[in-house]
Amino acid sequence: MNKISKLLFAIAFALSTLIVGGNAEHVRVSAQNKNLKQFMVGLLRADGTLVPFAEYRQGLWWNPWPEPTPPAENNEVRPKSLGDHPEPWFQQCEKAATTWYFWSSADAPLVLKPSGSLQVENHSQTNWALMTDYPKKQNAEKDSCHDYIGMALNVDLRVEGMIKMERGRSEVGDIVAYVKSAFSHAETAEIARLAAAPVTSDFLAASGFPSSSEQRAKVELTITKLYRNKSSRDGQRIYYIEVEKQYKKPAGSGDSSCDNVAVLKGWVLKDKDGILALLNDSFGLTDCDGKNRGGSVEWFSVMTLNNRTFLFAVEHGWEDESYTIYELKEFELARVLETFGG
């Protein structure tokens, strides 16, 4: 082979390599996009177990299993439960995943390898889970059903956790000032509603909630929870906040050592221009035992998929918990799916 032939052969080989390489890359990306059309999401617990609770398929989130419990009374809508299943729902129809990805604070996910399925206790029920090679947290057995490490997926898709906000930062002051105004309006409206109803007016008078706005203004508003997503999304920030005021009960109202509590909780969206919006907020009057506080978000994670933003939240009730998926749409936080955890 002369020099010219060798040169032509080398050029042809180089071109074929680029073409094959380009096709290989195209196949890899296509396969990745194909995987993102269907995957599962689960909670990684402190004891190293992982509890899958939902599946994403063709743009929708759902619980792909039949509801084993009878219908609720009075046609009440209840979320599907992870409990009382005879076998793991995530291993049916060859759905078992051999690799899971957990995003912590690092820039790369931690790869988790399941070694089998097992049942774990969670409040009032037993849920199916996967045992992984994640290092077990010390003393995890004592509080594993209340101690979650974060979210994990069976595809390599980034999930961003939240950070706890402390007082003293300027952005915290802005959030608190905004929520304080909303709290005042909600509290005034709720007390006026109760005072106008014959059934609750006596309760309001005996409970010790001040009917005077001047009296209520003297009581300090306390932040009990304030979380924020770690990084902005197109200049947006997402916060979850719970604030309360505590009022002393009258001496003759029974247990005067247990204060009355007014609670507001909700999500705050801050756009790129610094404009704040309170989303999905709720307000209630209760006392120090907290039985009537309603659901409380323990923590949340954020994921962006196909230009859509989803939030995963662990929501605790009085003696139970649920795993909720929200979608952020402009200035709306839509509840997409709720799974009862126990």
Legacy VTK file of the C-alpha trace (Angstrom):
# vtk DataFile Version 3.0
C-alpha trace
ASCII
DATASET POLYDATA
POINTS 342 float
0.000 0.000 0.000
1.504 3.313 -1.131
1.502 6.496 0.926
-1.615 7.890 -0.760
-3.560 4.675 -0.202
-2.478 4.589 3.436
-3.579 8.195 3.885
-6.978 7.553 2.298
-7.424 4.446 4.477
-6.553 6.436 7.611
-9.045 9.163 6.714
-11.787 6.620 5.991
-11.094 4.819 9.293
-11.196 8.106 11.225
-14.508 9.067 9.620
-16.019 5.664 10.369
-14.877 5.969 13.978
-16.556 9.348 14.319
-19.760 8.009 12.814
-19.808 4.956 15.057
-18.903 7.096 18.056
-21.652 9.531 17.204
-24.186 6.711 16.864
-23.037 5.185 20.138
-23.515 8.506 21.915
-26.933 8.901 20.294
-27.932 5.420 21.485
-26.727 6.196 24.990
-28.694 9.447 25.215
-31.762 7.850 23.662
-31.589 5.030 26.174
-31.304 7.553 28.996
-34.339 9.465 27.726
-36.198 6.205 27.407
-35.424 5.360 31.032
-36.729 8.729 32.173
-40.148 7.882 30.780
-40.587 5.324 33.535
-38.855 5.058 36.894
-39.519 4.680 40.608
-38.869 6.932 43.572
-38.342 5.897 47.177
-37.318 7.061 50.641
-33.923 6.105 52.021
-34.154 5.431 55.762
-31.493 5.723 58.443
-31.335 1.931 58.826
-30.201 1.531 55.191
-33.555 0.367 53.857
-35.262 2.036 50.916
-39.059 2.303 50.655
-40.309 2.806 47.053
-43.615 4.679 47.114
-44.455 5.897 43.604
-43.775 5.390 39.917
-43.379 7.903 37.112
-44.663 6.786 33.732
-45.223 8.783 30.549
-45.476 12.102 32.354
-47.700 10.917 35.211
-47.105 9.910 38.838
-49.112 7.036 40.221
-49.287 4.131 42.675
-49.279 1.068 40.390
-51.003 -1.342 42.747
-54.600 -2.156 43.679
-55.897 -0.742 46.938
-56.164 -3.700 49.370
-58.345 -1.910 51.931
-62.123 -1.456 51.570
-63.442 1.901 50.295
-63.596 4.749 52.786
-66.897 5.629 54.434
-68.984 8.470 52.986
-67.003 8.246 49.729
-64.025 9.863 51.438
-60.989 9.961 49.161
-57.978 8.377 50.786
-54.455 8.009 49.418
-53.252 4.567 48.487
-51.404 2.824 51.281
-48.037 1.064 51.221
-49.253 -1.347 53.904
-50.944 -4.748 53.809
-49.497 -5.920 50.496
-48.762 -9.666 50.249
-45.662 -9.039 48.119
-43.500 -6.071 47.079
-45.333 -4.031 44.463
-42.018 -2.867 42.965
-40.960 -6.437 42.091
-44.087 -7.367 40.186
-44.005 -7.733 36.407
-40.187 -7.679 36.394
-40.045 -4.168 37.837
-37.257 -4.904 40.291
-34.435 -2.361 39.980
-30.852 -3.458 40.568
-29.416 0.052 40.977
-30.677 3.126 42.817
-29.196 6.625 42.981
-29.213 8.809 46.059
-28.276 12.490 45.831
-26.869 13.906 49.035
-24.939 17.166 49.244
-22.288 15.849 46.844
-22.059 16.716 43.157
-22.509 13.079 42.139
-25.074 10.525 43.273
-24.302 7.666 45.606
-25.030 4.361 43.873
-27.086 1.991 46.009
-27.198 -1.750 45.435
-30.242 -3.599 46.829
-29.615 -7.041 48.300
-33.226 -8.139 48.722
-36.655 -7.095 49.911
-37.992 -7.078 53.453
-40.815 -5.639 55.515
-40.248 -2.655 57.796
-42.421 -1.239 60.552
-43.803 2.243 60.082
-46.241 3.600 62.669
-49.379 1.440 62.447
-48.474 -0.706 59.438
-45.757 -2.722 57.734
-44.289 -1.593 54.402
-42.185 -3.428 51.845
-38.664 -2.087 51.395
-35.308 -2.887 49.821
-32.219 -3.557 51.895
-29.339 -1.541 50.410
-25.622 -1.217 51.027
-26.037 2.297 52.461
-24.160 2.501 55.797
-26.608 2.115 58.660
-26.849 5.125 60.934
-25.924 4.455 64.562
-28.968 3.649 66.719
-31.134 3.721 63.587
-33.339 0.893 64.867
-34.771 3.145 67.557
-36.169 5.815 65.282
-35.836 4.581 61.698
-39.507 5.162 60.870
-39.041 8.858 61.668
-35.496 9.299 60.342
-35.155 9.595 56.574
-31.886 10.326 54.805
-33.438 11.537 51.549
-34.928 10.579 48.191
-33.580 7.911 45.853
-34.485 7.024 42.258
-33.735 4.007 40.106
-32.459 6.349 37.364
-29.558 8.772 37.513
-31.622 11.948 37.777
-30.633 14.709 40.184
-32.844 15.303 43.226
-31.997 18.354 45.312
-32.536 18.386 49.057
-33.472 21.297 51.279
-31.555 23.323 53.842
-32.753 24.551 57.211
-32.860 28.332 57.432
-31.799 30.130 60.597
-32.665 33.608 61.786
-30.156 36.340 61.144
-30.075 36.029 57.361
-31.658 38.835 55.358
-33.801 36.486 53.283
-35.258 34.996 56.476
-36.309 38.465 57.611
-38.073 39.071 54.300
-39.931 35.755 54.499
-40.984 36.269 58.130
-42.232 39.815 57.501
-44.299 38.585 54.562
-45.758 35.622 56.429
-46.438 37.729 59.545
-48.917 39.826 57.591
-50.616 36.719 56.187
-50.760 35.209 59.683
-52.452 38.308 61.097
-55.128 38.319 58.386
-55.789 34.565 58.747
-55.985 34.744 62.542
-58.390 37.705 62.508
-60.647 35.980 59.988
-60.693 32.666 61.900
-61.463 34.262 65.275
-64.236 36.350 63.711
-65.706 33.224 62.128
-65.675 31.308 65.420
-67.104 34.243 67.359
-70.032 34.533 64.944
-71.034 30.865 65.228
-73.183 29.927 68.271
-71.531 26.511 68.524
-67.993 27.862 68.790
-68.455 31.293 70.352
-68.514 29.860 73.899
-65.430 27.791 73.137
-63.604 30.865 71.912
-64.461 32.836 75.033
-63.393 30.035 77.391
-60.260 29.056 75.507
-58.362 32.288 75.993
-57.689 33.254 72.373
-57.706 37.084 72.472
-60.507 38.618 70.452
-58.674 41.947 70.359
-56.162 42.415 67.543
-54.205 44.776 69.814
-53.775 42.008 72.377
-52.733 39.495 69.745
-50.185 41.928 68.315
-48.338 41.898 71.642
-47.598 38.176 71.339
-44.447 37.287 69.420
-44.676 35.216 66.259
-42.338 32.206 66.438
-40.825 30.289 63.525
-40.984 26.547 64.186
-39.874 25.402 60.710
-38.263 27.133 57.756
-36.701 25.163 54.898
-35.464 26.238 51.476
-34.308 24.375 48.384
-30.527 24.448 48.018
-30.257 26.271 44.705
-32.467 28.572 42.694
-34.421 27.458 39.656
-34.459 30.205 37.017
-34.001 32.670 39.863
-36.825 31.142 41.946
-36.563 29.941 45.541
-38.960 27.543 47.261
-39.528 27.690 51.022
-41.620 25.759 53.507
-42.539 27.586 56.705
-44.485 27.001 59.916
-45.102 29.841 62.375
-47.175 30.058 65.547
-48.306 32.208 68.450
-48.888 30.820 71.937
-51.532 32.272 74.245
-51.939 31.532 77.940
-55.212 29.873 78.883
-57.395 31.510 81.556
-56.830 30.168 85.067
-60.238 28.486 85.235
-60.176 26.864 81.785
-58.941 23.429 82.828
-55.327 22.695 82.013
-53.935 26.217 82.193
-50.402 24.847 81.813
-51.115 23.891 78.191
-51.070 27.045 76.076
-53.384 27.720 73.191
-51.612 27.859 69.850
-52.421 29.580 66.563
-50.556 27.933 63.673
-49.964 28.890 60.049
-48.072 26.670 57.637
-47.467 26.812 53.928
-45.083 27.178 51.008
-43.526 30.449 49.914
-42.343 31.033 46.356
-39.840 33.821 45.701
-39.431 34.734 42.049
-36.364 36.176 40.333
-37.556 39.733 41.071
-37.933 39.005 44.782
-41.738 38.910 44.720
-43.173 36.507 47.324
-46.285 34.346 47.085
-47.787 32.131 49.810
-48.996 28.810 48.397
-51.106 26.014 49.888
-51.227 27.718 53.276
-53.431 26.585 56.141
-54.299 28.172 59.477
-55.706 26.624 62.636
-56.284 27.120 66.360
-55.237 24.313 68.668
-53.436 23.826 71.976
-50.055 22.557 73.097
-50.791 18.854 72.468
-50.947 19.597 68.738
-53.676 17.086 67.887
-55.496 19.538 65.650
-52.452 20.990 63.921
-52.987 18.984 60.739
-50.203 17.727 58.503
-46.691 19.061 58.954
-43.909 18.819 56.369
-40.841 17.128 57.827
-38.613 17.865 54.836
-38.787 18.108 51.057
-36.739 17.568 47.905
-36.943 19.156 44.454
-36.503 17.587 41.031
-36.653 19.059 37.522
-37.802 16.735 34.747
-38.618 17.741 31.180
-38.932 21.414 32.220
-41.332 20.502 35.020
-40.541 20.993 38.712
-41.671 18.396 41.258
-41.471 18.539 45.049
-41.365 15.418 47.238
-42.481 16.004 50.823
-42.779 13.796 53.892
-45.876 15.025 55.718
-46.529 13.979 59.307
-49.937 13.857 60.949
-50.675 13.248 64.615
-49.803 9.544 64.469
-49.159 8.835 60.796
-47.350 10.089 57.726
-47.772 10.423 53.973
-45.422 10.968 51.043
-46.706 13.704 48.757
-45.627 14.792 45.288
-46.356 18.373 44.212
-45.821 20.094 40.894
-44.860 23.766 40.791
-46.792 25.602 38.091
-46.149 29.344 37.926
-47.608 30.542 41.253
-49.469 27.319 41.986
-48.364 24.230 43.887
-50.517 21.365 42.626
-50.838 18.190 44.696
-50.118 15.420 42.188
-49.983 12.241 44.290
-50.214 11.246 47.937
-49.097 7.870 49.280
-50.029 6.778 52.785
-46.921 5.546 54.582
-48.335 4.400 57.909
LINES 1 343
342 0 1 2 3 4 5 6 7 8 9 10 11 12 13 14 15 16 17 18 19 20 21 22 23 24 25 26 27 28 29 30 31 32 33 34 35 36 37 38 39 40 41 42 43 44 45 46 47 48 49 50 51 52 53 54 55 56 57 58 59 60 61 62 63 64 65 66 67 68 69 70 71 72 73 74 75 76 77 78 79 80 81 82 83 84 85 86 87 88 89 90 91 92 93 94 95 96 97 98 99 100 101 102 103 104 105 106 107 108 109 110 111 112 113 114 115 116 117 118 119 120 121 122 123 124 125 126 127 128 129 130 131 132 133 134 135 136 137 138 139 140 141 142 143 144 145 146 147 148 149 150 151 152 153 154 155 156 157 158 159 160 161 162 163 164 165 166 167 168 169 170 171 172 173 174 175 176 177 178 179 180 181 182 183 184 185 186 187 188 189 190 191 192 193 194 195 196 197 198 199 200 201 202 203 204 205 206 207 208 209 210 211 212 213 214 215 216 217 218 219 220 221 222 223 224 225 226 227 228 229 230 231 232 233 234 235 236 237 238 239 240 241 242 243 244 245 246 247 248 249 250 251 252 253 254 255 256 257 258 259 260 261 262 263 264 265 266 267 268 269 270 271 272 273 274 275 276 277 278 279 280 281 282 283 284 285 286 287 288 289 290 291 292 293 294 295 296 297 298 299 300 301 302 303 304 305 306 307 308 309 310 311 312 313 314 315 316 317 318 319 320 321 322 323 324 325 326 327 328 329 330 331 332 333 334 335 336 337 338 339 340 341
